[in-house]
Amino acid sequence: MTDKVKKFTLRMPQELWDKLSESAERNFRPVSKEILAAVNEYLDRHSGEE
């Protein structure tokens, strides 16, 4: 990842936030890093599929 970071607001249902928060706690990282990990994993799995 580069040194440039894009900041933005993300709205999500409370239930999804709770799941992310629980997952982040299990992985010993903040929710923001858990979101990045989830997005990266999704993109890795789905890259080149069209």
N, C-alpha and C positions, 0 to 999 in steps of 0.2 A: 504494500500500500504506500502511496506517496505521502509527502508531508502536507499536501493540501487536503483540507477537510471541509466538506460542505455541511453546513448546519441547516436543519429544517425542522418544522413542527410536524409531528405525526399523530393523527388521531386514531384510536383503536378502541374496540369494545373492552370493557373492564375484564371480561372473562379471558380474553386473549392476553391482556396485560398480566393478569394473575398467573397464567400458564408460563409466560415468558419470565416473570419474576421468580417463579419456582425453579424453572430450568436454569436460570442464571445463578441462583443460590447453590444448586447442585454442582454447577461448573465453576464455582468460586470466582465469578466475574460480575460486573455491573450489567444491568439490563441493556444498556446501549451496546455493549460488546456482544451480548447474547443475540441481539437483533442483527448485528453485523455478521456474526457467525452463521445465523440461520439463513440470511440472504445469500451469503457466499456459498453455503452448502447447496442451496436451491439452484443457484446459477451454475455451479459446477455440475450438478446432476442434469441440468436441462440445456447446457450449452450445445449448440449445434443441432438441436431438435427443431425441426420446422416442417 
